[in-house]
Amino acid sequence: MSYVQQLALAQCSSPFTVLGASFSKQSATITSWQPGAKSVSVVLQDGTTQTLACQASDGLFGGAIKGLSQDSLYKLRVETDEGSFERYDPYQFQSDAYHAVHFIDHSPQNLYSQGGAQQVDIELGSKTLKGTRFCVYAPNASAVSLLGDFNYWDGRCHPMQKTDLGYWVLVIPELELGTRYKYQIKDSHNNTLPHKADPLGFAAEPYPSHASLTFNHHSYQWGDDAWMAAREQQDKYTQPMSIYEVHLGSWKRPGDNANGYLTYKALAAELIAYVKDMNYTHIELLPVSEFPFDGSWGYQPVGMFAPTCRFGSPDDFKYFVDQCHQHGIGVIIDWVPAHFPEDGHGLARFDGSCVYEYEDPKRGWHPDWNSCIYDFGKGTVRQFLVASALFWLDKFHIDGLRVDAVASMLYLDYSRNDGEWIPNVDGGNENYEAISLLRWMNEEVYKHFPGAMTIAEESTSFPKVSRPVFDNGLGFGFKWNMGWMHDSLHYISKDPAYRVYHHNDITFSMVYAFDENFVLPISHDEVVHGKGSLIGKMPGDEWQQAANHRCYAAFMFGHPGKKLNFMGCEFGQSAEWNHDSSLDWHLLAYPKHEGLQHLYRDLNALYKSYPALHEGDNVSSGFEWIDHSNAEQSALSFVRKNRDNTQSVYVTCNFTPVPRHHFRLGVNEPGEYQVILNSDSAKYWGSDFPIQQHVVAEQVGMHDRAYSIELDIPPLATLFLLKV
C-alpha cells in the first residue's frame, strides 16, 4: 500500500517520514496532506507565498520552496469548498513532538508532565510559538490520529507518529485552551475503534461527547502557602482528624433543582462554612476523577488525571481545595486503582489489546462491579497509576488519598469461586503484583509529599497495611477499621434487651485497636443498598432511636482512632442516602435533628480540644479499660490519655434505656472529675436526666483501682469526664 493510500485510509504510522519540510544542500521541499483541499500554498515568514502542486487527488500537495531554511517557520494556506484557513504546518515540529518521550519512562511524575496534551513553547530560530504537544500510549495500534474541532473530527487530517516506546506524538501550534480532542485508534488489524478520550487528559467534557479538553495547569495562583508549610511539620498520628465524607453531587442541590449541582466555587462557600461550623478537620470527597456514570458515585473512573466537569473546571476545583486550606480544612479524595469501566471512550482494550487490563478475565475482570482490573504487573500500568496518585497531590494540593477497595487488589480470589481465579507462583491467593504496586505508590507519595497521607479501605486482616514498607508493610499511613464498624453497628442495632448477649461486639475492637493506624469509618457504604440510614438502624421508638444514635456517636468519639462520618449522619438523615437528590436539610427544623447536629458539633470540638482524645489514637498508651466486662448492664468504661500522661478523659457508656443510679466507676487518681459532655443533655434532644456535673473521687476500691467516683448515668447515654 502506498503512503498516499495509507494517509487516505488513516493508516499511516510514520507521517514524519512523509509530511513536513525536508532539506538538501540544493533545495527545500514541503509535502502536505490536506484531504478535501482545492489548493495549498506555503506562507513564509516574510509573507511571501508559494503554491504547492497537487500530487494526488486524495489531498497530497508538495513541491520545492525557495527561501525556506531549517530554522524558519512557515504556514499553510488551504482553500476548500467551504472557505480557507491559514495555519502552521504541525509536521514541521517533529523534534518538539519527539521530545515528549525522551524522559517519560524515568519516573511517574514524568508521565503527566510529558504525556497527554501539554502546553509547550516551540522555538524555531528567533520565533517562539505556543503549541500543544499530544502524546498517547497505544503500543499495539497500527495507526493513531488526532481528532478535534480543529480538523472537523476527521481522522484523516492529523496522523500521529509512532515512537519506539509505543507512544504516538504530534504538536499542534496555536490551539486555544479548552479545545476538544480525542484519538482515533486503529487496532493491529486496521479496525477503527471507538474514539478514545485521552488517558492523561487534564480536563473533560460531559456526556454525550466525553471529549478531552486542552488545559494549562500552570495558570492557577495558589494562596495556601501557610497551610502547605504547616502541613509538613505536623505529626498526623497525634493530631485530631475528624473527617466529613461528602458526595459533592448530593450534599446539597441549588434551590429546588433536582437535576442541577452546586459548582466547586459554590461548594467552596457553602460546604466549607458548614464544615468549619461543625468543627470537622477534614473533608473527604467521594471520587472526583472523571467518570461517565452518575450511579457509580465516581467509583467507575475513566479520567484518572481530571477532576469531574460536573461541578466546574480543574481550576475551579483548585479554588475549592485552596479555600479549604485557607480556612484550615484538609482535603482527602477517594482514589480508585482497583478497577475501571469498559466504556468505549475509556481505557478498556485501548488500542484493540489489553493495554491497561489483564488479558485473562480470571484476573482482568471484576465480578462485583462488572469492570476491568488493571494489570498491576505491567510497567506502564504501574507508572500510570502511581503517576495518578502523585498528580492529585502535586497539581491539586490534595492532603490525602483514601485508596478504595484495597482488599480486592490484594487477593486473586476476591469474590471468585474455585476455578475462577489463577493462583500466584507460590500457589497462594495473594496478588504479589498489586502488593508491590501499593508499596511503590506509598513510597513515592511519602517521598515526594511527606505532609500528605494515604488511607487504605482494606476489609480483611491483611498484616501491616499501615506499617512502613521497610517493615514489610504496605506503607499506608492509615487504615479504615472495618471490623470496628461492622461489630459496633451490629451491636447498636440490637434491641437493648438483647445487648447483654452481644457485649463482645462492642468491646472486641480493642483487642486489635493498635495493630494498625486506624480510622473509624461510618461511611457511605453503611447507608445505601437497603441498609437504611444510621439513625434508621437504631431500635426503639423515636426517642430511643435518637438516644441510641447519640450514645453511639459519643462512644465513637471516645474510642481510639481517627473519625470519619458520612454526610447526613450528623443530623440524623432519616432516609437512606440517594445520590440523585439533596440531603434532607429540612429535617433541621425539628428539635430531634437539630439536637443531633448540635451533638456532632460539640463532639468534634471536644475531640479537637482535649489532647487525651486524639494524641493517643494509634498507641496503646493512650487507652486503658476501666470496665469492659459489664455485659449485664450493657455498660462499658475506659479512660483516654494524652502522650505525656498529663491529661485523662474518662468515657462511660450506658447502652440501655435504664438510668444507672449510684454507678461507681474506678479512677486512677484522687481529686475532682468534671462532666465535659453528656449525650443525654436537653440541648441534644436528650432526656436531661439529672446527673452530678462535678464529683470527687473517694478512697473506695473499684475496678481494681484504689479510688472511685459515684455518679448517675442517664439512659442510652455516653458521658465524658475530665480529671480536673
C-alpha positions, 0 to 999 in steps of 0.5 A: 500500500502506498503512503498516499493510500495509507494517509487516505485510509488513516493508516499511516504510522510514520507521517514524519517520514512523509509530511513536513519540510525536508532539506538538501544542500540544493533545495527545500521541499514541503509535502502536505496532506490536506484531504478535501483541499482545492489548493495549498500554498506555503506562507513564509515568514516574510509573507511571501507565498508559494503554491504547492502542486497537487500530487494526488487527488486524495489531498497530497500537495508538495513541491520545492520552496525557495527561501525556506531554511531549517530554522524558519517557520512557515504556514499553510494556506488551504482553500476548500469548498467551504472557505480557507484557513491559514495555519502552521504546518504541525509536521514541521515540529517533529523534534518538539513532538519527539521530545515528549518521550525522551524522559517519560519512562524515568519516573511517574511524575514524568508521565503527566508532565510529558504525556497527554496534551501539554502546553509547550513553547516551540522555538524555531530560530528567533520565533517562539510559538505556543503549541500543544504537544499530544502524546498517547500510549497505544503500543499495539495500534497500527495507526493513531490520529488526532481528532478535534474541532480543529480538523472537523473530527476527521481522522484523516487530517492529523496522523500521529507518529509512532515512537519506539516506546509505543507512544504516538506524538504530534504538536499542534501550534496555536490551539486555544485552551479548552479545545476538544480532542480525542484519538482515533485508534486503529487496532493491529488489524486496521479496525477503527475503534471507538474514539478514545478520550485521552488517558492523561487528559487534564480536563473533560467534557460531559456526556454525550461527547466525553471529549478531552479538553486542552488545559494549562495547569500552570495558570492557577495562583495558589494562596495556601502557602501557610497551610502547605508549610504547616502541613509538613511539620505536623505529626498526623498520628497525634493530631485530631482528624475528624473527617466529613465524607461528602458526595459533592453531587448530593450534599446539597442541590441549588434551590429546588433543582433536582437535576442541577449541582452546586459548582466547586466555587459554590461548594467552596462557600457553602460546604466549607462554612458548614464544615468549619461550623461543625468543627470537622478537620477534614473533608473527604470527597467521594471520587472526583476523577472523571467518570461517565456514570452518575450511579457509580458515585465516581467509583467507575473512573475513566479520567484518572488525571481530571477532576469531574466537569460536573461541578466546574473546571480543574481550576475551579476545583483548585479554588475549592481545595485552596479555600479549604486550606485557607480556612484550615480544612484538609482535603482527602479524595477517594482514589480508585486503582482497583478497577475501571469501566469498559466504556468505549471512550475509556481505557478498556482494550485501548488500542484493540489489546489489553493495554491497561487490563489483564488479558485473562478475565480470571484476573482482568475482570471484576465480578462485583462491579462488572469492570476491568482490573488493571494489570498491576504487573505491567510497567506502564500500568504501574507508572500510570497509576502511581503517576495518578496518585502523585498528580492529585497531590502535586497539581491539586494540593490534595492532603490525602488519598483514601485508596478504595477497595484495597482488599480486592487488589490484594487477593486473586480470589476476591469474590471468585469461586474455585476455578475462577481465579489463577493462583500466584507462583507460590500457589497462594491467593495473594496478588504479589503484583498489586502488593508491590504496586501499593508499596511503590505508590506509598513510597513515592507519595511519602517521598515526594509529599511527606505532609500528605497521607494515604488511607487504605479501605482494606476489609480483611486482616491483611498484616501491616497495611499501615506499617512502613514498607521497610517493615514489610508493610504496605506503607499506608499511613492509615487504615479504615477499621472495618471490623470496628464498624461492622461489630459496633453497628451490629451491636447498636442495632440490637434491641437493648434487651438483647445487648447483654448477649452481644457485649463482645461486639462492642468491646472486641475492637480493642483487642486489635485497636493498635495493630494498625493506624486506624480510622473509624469509618461510618461511611457511605457504604453503611447507608445505601443498598437497603441498609437504611440510614444510621439513625434508621438502624437504631431500635426503639421508638423515636426517642430511643432511636435518637438516644441510641444514635447519640450514645453511639456517636459519643462512644465513637468519639471516645474510642481510639482512632481517627473519625470519619462520618458520612454526610447526613449522619450528623443530623440524623438523615432519616432516609437512606442516602440517594445520590440523585437528590439533596440531603434532607436539610429540612429535617433541621427544623425539628428539635430531634435533628437539630439536637443531633447536629448540635451533638456532632458539633460539640463532639468534634470540638471536644475531640479537637480540644482535649489532647487525651482524645486524639494524641493517643489514637494509634498507641496503646498508651493512650487507652486503658479499660476501666470496665469492659466486662459489664455485659449485664448492664450493657455498660462499658468504661475506659479512660483516654490519655494524652502522650505525656500522661498529663491529661485523662478523659474518662468515657462511660457508656450506658447502652440501655434505656435504664438510668444507672443510679449510684454507678461507681466507676474506678479512677486512677487518681484522687481529686475532682472529675468534671462532666465535659459532655453528656449525650443525654443533655436537653440541648441534644434532644436528650432526656436531661436526666439529672446527673452530678456535673462535678464529683470527687473521687473517694478512697473506695476500691473499684475496678481494681483501682484504689479510688472511685467516683459515684455518679448517675448515668442517664439512659442510652447515654455516653458521658465524658469526664475530665480529671480536673 
